[in-house]
Amino acid sequence: MHTYMKRYIKLLPVVAVAAMSLYACYDEKMDWYRDPFWGEIDPSEIPLQLAEKISRYDVLNAYSTYTLGVGISLDLYMNDDTYQALVDENFDEITLGYEMKHAAMVKSGGVIDFTSVDKFMDRLLAAGLTVYGHTLVWHQNQNATYLNGLISPTVIPGAPGENLLSNGGFEDDMTGWKTNGSGIQSATIITDNVLVGDHALEVKISESSSAVYSAQIQSEEFPMIVGNRYQISFYIKSDAPGAARISLMADKMFENQYPHNNAADGDQSTVSTSSTWKQIVYDGDNSNTGFVAQSATGQFQFDLGLVPGVTYYIDHVYVVDLDAEGETNYVSNGSFETGDLGDWVAQNSGAGIEVTNEQSTAGSYSVKMTAGANSEDPWDLQLQSPDIYVTTGKDYTLSFYIRSEGAGQGRISFPGLASEYPWMNWQGTGASEAFTTSSTWQQISVDLDDLEYAENQFSFKLSFDMGYVAGMTYYVDDVSLVEKVSAAGASFLARTSGPIIIEKSDEEKAEIIGEALENWISEMVTHYKADVHAWDVVNEPMDDGSPYNLKTGIGKDLDSDEFYWQDYLGKDYAVTAFNLARQYGNPGDILFINDYNLEYNLNKCDGIIEYVKYIESKGAQVDGIGTQMHISIDTDKDNIAQMFSKLAASGKLIKISELDVQVGTASPTADQLAEQADMYQYVVDMYHQYIPEAQRYGITVWGISDHAKEHEYWLPDDAPNLWDSNFVRKHAYKGFADGLAGRDVSEDFTGELEY
């Protein structure tokens, strides 16, 4: 529009005015005609059409006395100039719909990637807008793979060799074991706090202990072969943070009496312990090649005296001769410990195939395979091994570990063998082709008898064909193909008994998830402390069917991004979340709890108010309650009024956090658009009527326009926003602006137009 150039409209008799477009304008100045009956017409008396009225409204935040926000897409804001301009001109504060949530920010291994949000934040702050943090604790849009991985069962693979200790599990009391040092208060065989079998060793350290060697548990002797390499491993936990190490007996010699492998604190060469079982492996001084025996017998000690007053639990102690004669694994890089695929090849990569440290059964890595959204055939997701060279006619055993994020299915094919699809009876289920998988690690082991190559083939491959279930993610580890050896001919105990799977206790899960919650909140709030001063701390806690109770994921078939913090931390999870946000944020930060359908289910509205009271009774402070208000043109208006009345009575700041009004179609009629405008205005009117001015945090509308790119995932077949699909103001824009202003702003408009 050209603001300062007046243009005049040639006025016809009133009977003709209605038929003339009031948007018409001409470059030349026109004369006014006088109607003999009505007399001279003043331009200010010209009636304005609705579209003209809407076009003459100011930007939205010109009518607001409180924070006016909008929920947006980071990608659209950064890459669409029209979209960005509407955001910058009309609003004070933005909420990112997805990009600041746990699933978007937390990557493999729990690392938080701030890169894209930081760039967005710089651009937004330059435009003079603020950011509302959305959301810290929710049950959806979580990196559930990472969180579930933290509390997944402990998997103890079959032994890599025969245990040279005869009583490494303390099943025969303390036979062969001795105590040494004044720092030991007691050493007892127990039947609780056991990892494997029926017994474990409990060692209580005295309050006076101060030196690591003042409390020692001495192992039984075990036979060795001079020059062979040995590995020592054990599982340990403690009732408080502790420190443990092993020392090797000087007269039962390895090349180093005090191994520093896996050491955490340098000179003491100890490793930290906690209330969670932890495996500690000693296999050489950071070389992972094993201890080389210097005598015919070996012996070691647990040195536990560094931290006074701690109680330790020890189980599953193993000593293995790494050079004992035995099986050869013919699968190269079968445990993926190189950290990459190496010579493994993704034939069809689906949604992605990569080596990851998110999950593993032994060592640090496994391979992660994710099927595509349209995957349906096994070959839609394929990973092939390097060439495998074996002797034809011999018998072999194939084994591997596998788990999936839900109920999965897979098969193995054998390119290069005479029978590429042997249709073996996987897992004894009777299924000839496919095996099933679940969220628990399992070992699958199959005999391949009398192997025979295809014609002119001298090697074959294993092909993991995992494309049966669309979107499913699998983890595969420890792939092994070994020659079958009879029990009589075996020189040591090979991995034939399958893995030991130890579920974590509820207490262990609570501790682990509590730490993950603190890491997430502390890093997010600290990182954005300078720029974000209001947070959606807890989102959608209340159950719809039982609105005075919390939601739960127990007994549900969860989506891949669902994780219910409250199922592990209990009712006080929100208490913890608010305390953490307060601890790591600014003193003046405004912290909200937020939920939906509070206007639809008034009992749910009462429930969240009661939950706020509970949270505060536990010592945390909740500043505000957010009501989302994803409503429609036929939402019960009386319920809306009652909801605001109840929320006002809480005394908290009240925010309309995600407002949109659905019309039920992507192509609404003029009447539906008018009803939508009326509902937008009604919501704002009731907010003003029932929420005292001091309690009004503000209103956030959810989305800018009805354009399809804004509704790919949210209300795709509707038109819920203030701008239409071409970014043109709708009737709803006028209704919303009139609500903000508290009056019909267009009453002041006249026929004197300025362009």
N, C-alpha and C positions, 0 to 999 in steps of 0.2 A: 504493500500500500504506500502511496505517496501522501504523507501526512499533511503537508501544508498547502496543497492545491485544491481549492474548492471547485466542485463541478455541480452544475445545476441540472435538475431533471425537469423536462417539459411536462407540465401538469395538465392532464386531460380532465374532463368532467368526472366527478366521483364515480359515476356508473361505469366508467371505463377503467378506472384505476385498478380494480381487482384483477382485471385481465392482463394487466401490464406487468412485466417483470420489474420488481423493485431493485434488481441488481443492475438494470440498464444504465449506462452512462455514456456521455458523448464528449468529444473533445471541445466542441464549440459551446459557448454560453447560449442558453435557450431562454426564451421569454415565458412568463407565466400567463396563462389565460384566465379570464374571470368567468366563472359560471354565473349566469344571471340570477339563478335561484339561490345558490349558496353564498354568493359573494366571493370576495378574494380569499384564496387559500394560502395560509402560511406554511412554509416547508416543515416547520416543527410539528404540524398536524398530520403529516403523512403517516399512515399506519405501517409498522415494520413487520415483515414476515419473520417467522421463527429463525430461519437460517441466518437472516441479517442480524437479528438480535444476538444469536450465539457468536457470530463472527466478531461482534463488537465488544464481547467480554474481554476483560484483562486476563493475564495469566492467573492460574489458580491461587498461588500463594499470596496474591495481592489481597485476597478476601479472608485470609486466615490470620488469627491472632495467636496461634500455637503452631507447633511443628507439623508441617505437612510433608508426608513421605510417600515413596513409591517403591514397590517391589519390582526389580528389573533383572535382566540378563546381562552378565558381564560382557559376553561376546557381542551382543547387539549394541550395547553402549559404546564399546571400543571401536566398532566397525560400521555403524550405520549413523550417518550425520544427522538425518532427520530425527531419528529416535533419540540421539544424544541431545539435540537441541531442545526437544520437548521436555526431557528430564531436567536439563539445566535451567530452563526458563520458568518451569511451573512448580518446582518442588524444593524443599529445604534439606531433606534427608532421604537417603536411599537405603533399601534393604536388598542384598543380593539373594535371589531366590534359591540358589544352590551352591555357589562357588565358595562360600565360607563354611560349609558344613564338613563334618568329619570325613565323609567318603571322598569329597573333592580335595581336601587338604592333606590327608594322611596317606602316605605312600607305603610301599613295602618296607617291612621292618619298623614301622611306626614313625618314620621320618616325615616331618611336615614340610610341604613345599609351598612357600609363600610367594613365589615368583609372580604368577599371573595376578593375584590379588594386590600385590604391592604396586604393580604397574597401573592397575585400575585405580587404586587409592590415590596415587599421585595425580592422575588425570582428574579425578572427581574433586579432590581438595582444591586443585587449581581453579575449578569452576565455582568454588565457594560453597559446596555442599558438604554435609556431614554424613557419616555412615552409622547405621544401626547394626550391631553384630548379631547375625542370625545364622545358626543357632548353636549353642554350646552343647546341650545335652538333649538328644532326641532318640527315638527308637528306629527311625528310618534315615536313609541317606548316611549310613555308617559304613566304615570300612570293616564290615563284619568278618571278612576273611582274616584280617589281621587280629581283631579282637578275639575271635574264636580260636585262632591259632595259639594265642597266649595261654588259653586255658584248656587246650586239647590234651588228651591223655599223654602221659609219659610212655614212650615206646622203647622198650629195651630189646634190641635185635637179638637173634640167636647168637651164641658166643662165636667169636672169630677163631676159637680154638678151645682146647680142653683147659678147664680151670685147674691150675696146678695146686691150688689151695683145696684141702679136703673139707674145710669148714668155713668157706668164704661167706656163707649166708647165716652163720651162727645158729644153724639148726641143731648142732651138737653142743649146746651150751657154749662155754668159752674154751673148749678143748683146743689146745695148741696156742692159744692167745694168752698174753701176760700184760699186766699193768706195771708202769714204772713212773716214779716221780711223785713229789709231795703235792702237786697241784691237782691230783685226781681225788675228788671227794667220794665218787663211787663209779663202778663199772658193772652194769647189770644187763642180763639178757631179758628182753621184753617181748610181749606179744601184741602191743599196740604200737602205733607209729612204725609199722612194718612196710617195707616196699615190696618184697618178694618173699614167698614162703610164709612161714608162721612166726619167725623170730627176727629180731634185729638187736643191735648193741646200743645201749644208752650209756653215755659217759657224762657225768656231772663234774664240772670244773669248780674248784674251790674259789672262794672270794679273795684268797691271798695269792693266787697264781698270777704270775706276771711275765714269765719267760715262756717262749713257745715250746721249749723242751722240758718244762717242768711238769707236763702232763702228757704221758706217752702210752699208747697201746701198741704192744709189740706183736707182730704177726707170727704165725707158725712158720716153720721152715718149709721150703719147697725145693724140688730138684731142678737143676739147670744143666745145660750143656755149654761148656766154655766156648765163647765165640758167637753163640746164638743171641738173637735180639729178643727182648722181653717187654711186655706192656703191663702196667699196673693200673687198675681202674676201680672206682668204688662210688657209691652214692652216699650223700651226706646231707643232713639238714640240721637246724638248730632252733631253739626256742627264742633266740634273740640274735642280732647280728654277731657273727663269730668269724674266726679265721682258722684255717687248717692247712697242714702240709704233710708230706711224707718225707722221711729221711731213710736212707738205705744203710743197713747195718754194715759197719766197717769191715768186719771179718767175713761177711757174706757178700763178696764184692761184685759190684758193677763198677763202671769207670768213674762214676760221680756219686758221692755219698749224699749230696744235697741238690737234687734236681730242681731247676727253676722253671721247668716247663709249666705253662698255664699260670704262672705266678702273677699275683696282682699287686704286691707291694715290695718288689725289689729285694732288699737285703733279707727280709724274713722269709721270702719265697712262699708265702701263704696265699691261699685263695679264700675269698669271702664266702660265707654261708648265711642262709636265711631260713625262714620257716617253710620254704619250698624245697623238695628234693632236688638235688643237683648232682650230676655226674661229673666226677673229676678224673681225668685220664692223664697218666704220666707215661710218656713214650719217648723220652729223650730230651735233651736240652734244646727245646725249640726246633728240633730237626725232624720230629715225628718219625724217626727211624727206629726207635726202640732203644732200651738199655742193653749194652753188650755185656754178657756174663763174663766174669773173671774167675769164677770158682764153680764148684759142683753143686753148691746149695746157695739159696738166696733167702733173705729176710729183710723186712722193713718195719718202720714204726709210723703210726699216726702221731704227729706232734700237735697238741690241741691246747696248750697252756697259755697262749698269748692273751686271750680275753677272759678275765675272771668272771665267775658266776654263770657261765653259759652251759646249757645242756645240749649235747650233740647226739644225733641218731645216725648210725652207720649200718649199711646193708649192702648186699650184692657185691662183695669184694672179689675181684678177679685178677689172677696173674696168668698171662698167656705167653707161650713161646711162639713168636711171630715167624720163626724159621722152621717150625715143625713141618714134617712132610704132610702133604694133604692136597686138598682140592685146588684147582686153578680155575679162576673165573675167565671164561672165554669172551665175555662181553666187555669191550673197552669202555672205560669211563662210565661203568654201570651205576656208580653212586653220584656222578656229576660233581665230584669234589674239585674238578678243575675250575668250577665257577662258571662254566659255559657249556654249550652243547658239544663242543669239540667236533668230532666226526659224525655225531648224530645229525640227521637231516629231517627238517619239517617238510614232509611231502605236501600236506595240506594243512595250513597253520590255523584255520578257523579264525577265532577272535584273538589268537595269540599263543605262541609256544615259547617258553623262556626258562632258563635256569634261575631259581630263586632261593633265597634264604628264609622265606616265610615259613616253610615247613620242611622237616626232614625226619628220618628215622634213625639215621646214623650219620655222623659228621654234620656238616653245615648246610648242605644244599640238596635240592630235589628238582625235578623238572615240572613246571606248571603248564598245563594244557587247558585252554578254554575254547569250548565249541562256539561257533557263530550263532547268531540269532535265528537263522533259518536252517541250521544243521539238522539232518534227519537220518542220514546214512552213515555207517561206521567210517567210511573213507573220507567223510567231510572234515575229519580232524585226524591227521596221521603223523606219527613220529617214527622214523626208521633208525635202527641202530647202525653202527659201522659194520663192515663185513665181519662175519664170524667164521673162523676156520676150525673145523673139528674133523674127526676121523669117521668116515662112513661105517655104518654097521654097528657102532657102539651106542650105548644108552646114556642119556644125559637127563639132568633135572634142571628145568627152568623155574626160577622163582623171582618174585619182585614184590615190593610193598606198594600199596595204592590206597588213596582216600579221595573223596569228592566232597563238594560243598552241600550236596543233597543226595537223593537217590539217583545213582548213575549206572551206566552200563558200558561195557567195552569188550573188545576181543583182541587177540593177537593173530596176525597172519605171518607167514614165513616165506617171503620171496626168496627163491633160490633152492628150496627143498622140492623134492619130487611131488609132495603134497603140500601146496601152499596154504591150504585151509584144512588142517587135519581134523577139525570138528571134535576136539577133545572135550571130555567131560569136566568142564571147569568147576572147581570147588565141590565136586560131588553133587551138584544140583540136578544133574540130568540134562542141563542145557548143553547142546552140542557146540554152540558157537560162542555165545556171549557170557561174560561173567558180570556180576552185579557189584556195585560199590556203594559205600556210605560215608558218613562224616568221620568214621573211626578208621584208623589205619588197619589194614589187614595184609597178611602175607598170602599171596597166591603161589602155589607150587604145583608144577605139572611135570610128569615124566614124559620124556620124548625118547621112545625106545626105537632102536635100530634105525637111526637117522640115515636118510639117503638123499643125496643131492639130485636136483633136476639135471637133465641131460646137458652136458658141456658146462656145468657149474662146479666150482671148486670152493664156494663159500655161500653163505646165506645171510639173511638179515631178520631181525625181529621188527615187526611193524605194529606199534600200538595204534589200534583203530578205535577212536573214542568219540565219534561224531553222532552217536545214537540220540543223545538228549541235548536239545538246543540250549545254548547259554550255560551249560554245566561246566564247572571248573574241576579239574583233576590234578592230583599231585602223585608223581611216580618216583620211587627211589629204590636204590639198592638192587638193581637188575642183575641177576646172576644166572649163568649157565655153566654147570659143573658136571664132570663125569660122575656117573653113579658108581658108588663104591659100596660093597656089601659091608654089613656091620663087622663081620669077622676080619675084613681086610682094611678097615679104617684105622688110621694111625692116630686119629684124634677125633674129638666130638665136633662135627661140622654143624653148620646152621641148619639143623633138621627139625628142631622142636618148635619153630615159629616164634614170633615176637611175644614178649610179655608186655601187656598193655595195662598201665596203672592210671586209673582215673584220679584226677585231683579232687581233694575234699572241698566241701562248700567253703570252708574257712580259707583254704589256699586260693580258690577262685576269687573270693571276695577281696583278698589282699592284692592279687594280681590285677584285677579289674579296677580296684581303687587306685592303684599306682598309675594305671593307664589313664584313668579319668583326670588325675592330678597333672600328669604330663601334658595331656591335651589342653586342659583349661589354662594351666600356667603358661604354656608356650603361646597360645593364641592371645590371651589377654595381655601378657607382657609384650609381645611383639607389636600389638596395635594399641598399646597404652596411650600413646601420644595423640592418636587420631580417633579412637572409638570410645565414646563416653556413655553409651547405653547398650545393654546386651540382652538378648533373648536367652536367658540362662537355662531354663527348663522349658521344653516345648511339648505340648500335648501329653501331659501325664495321666489324665483321668480316663477311666474306662467308660465307653459309651453304654454298655449294657448294665454296668454296675457303677453309676457315676460318682459314688463316694469312695470308690476304690481306685487303685492305680492300674494302668494297663499292664499286661503281662504277655510274654511270648511263650510261656510254658504251655505245652500241648498244641501249639500251632505249627503249621507248615510255613516256615519263615522264608521270605524273599532273601535274595543273596545280599541285600544291603540292610537287612533288619538286625538290630541288636538291642536288647532291652537291658539297660544298665541296672534298672531296679530289680531284675531277677537275680542279680548277684550281690547288690549292695543293700537291698531292702528298701523300706519306706523312707529311710533317711538319705537316700541317694541325692535328693534335691537339697537337703540340708548341707551335705558335703559340697555340692556344686555351687550353691550360693556363697558358702564360706570361702571356697577357693577363688571364685570370681572377685569377691571382696578383697581377699588377701593379696592377689596379684595385680589388681587393677588400681584405679585412682580412688581416693576417698570419696569423691563426689559422683562416681559412676552410678547410673540409674539401672537397676537390675530388675528384669521382668520375668514372670512366669506367664505362659501363653497357651491358649487352647482354642478349639473350634467347637461349633454347634452349641455355644452357651446360650444363644437366643432360641435355638430349637429345643433344647433339653434344659429346662430351668433347674432340674435337679443336678445336672452336671455343673451349672453355674454355681449352685450352692456348694457342690463338692469341691470345686477348686478354691473357693473362698475358705472352706474349712481346712483344706490342705495347706493353704498359706498360713493359717493360724497355727497349724501343727509345726510347720517349718520354723516359724518364729518362736514357738514354745521351746524349740531345741537350740535357740541362740543365734540363728541366722536371721538376716534382714532381707525382706522382699520389698522392693520399692513400688512395684507396679504389677497390674494384671492386664494382659493383652487378650482381647477378644477378636478372633480372626474375621468372622462375618463373611464367609463365602455363602451368600444368600441368593434368593431369586425374587422375581417380581411378585410372586404370590406367597412369600414368607409371611408368617403371622406377625402383624405389626404390634399387636398387644404384647406378644412375647418379647419383642425387641424392647419395648418400653420397660417391661418388668425386669429384663436382664440389666439394663442400665441402672435401674433403681437399686437392684441388689448389689451391683458392682460399686456404685457410689457409696453404699452403706459400709463397704469394707474399709473406707478411708484411704485406700491406696490410689496412686496415680493410675488412670485408666487410659489405655491406648486401644484404638481400633487398628489392628495390626495388619490385616490382609483383606481389605474390603474389595469385593466385586459383586455384581448383581447379574445373575444369569437370566436369560430370556428364553432359553430352551431351543434356540435355533441360531444358525449362523447367518440367516437372512431374515431379520425381524421386520415386522410391519411397523407402520408409523404409530399405531396404537400401542404396540409392545415397547417401542422406544420411549413413548410418553410414560408408560407405566414404570419403565426402568428409571427414567429421570425422577419420577415421583418417589420411588423407593430410595434412590441415592439421597434425595433431599430429606426424606423422612428420617433416615438413619442419622444424618447430621443434626437435624432438628431435635431428635430425642437425646442425642449425645449432649447437646447444649442444654436441654431442658432438665435432664436428670443428673448430669455430672457437673458438680460445682467447678467453677473456673480454675480454682487452685489444684484440682485433681485432673485436669485435662492435659495429658502429655501430648496428644495429637492424633492424627489420622493418617494411616498409610493405605493408599489404594494399591491393589495387586495387579500390576501390569499397566502398560500405557494404552495399547490399542488392540483391536480385534484382528490384526494382521496374523495370517497363518503361522508365521515364523515365531510369534510369541506364544502360540498355542499348540505347539507340537506335542507337548506332554501334559498341558493343563487346559482343560475345557476345550478340546479341539473342535467341537461342533457347536460352538456357542458364540455369543457376541457380548461379553460381560463388561467391557471397559468403556472409558470416557471418550476415546477417539475410535473412529471406525477403521476398517482395514486399509484405508488410504491415508491414515493419520489426520483425518478431518474431524473436528469437534462434533460430538453427537448431542442429541437432546439431553443426555445424561450429564454432559459437561455443564449445561446451564443449571440443571437441578442441583448438582453437587456444589457449584459456585454459589447459588442462591442460599443453600444451606449454610455454607461457610460464612457468607455475609450476613445471614439472618434476615434477608429480605429479597424481594425480586429486583435484582440489580437492573434489569432491563426497563423498569418503569421510568428511569431517568433518560432513556434513549429517545431521541427525536428524529424527525425526518431529515434534519440537516446533517448530511453525511460528510465526513472528512476522510480523504484518501491520501 
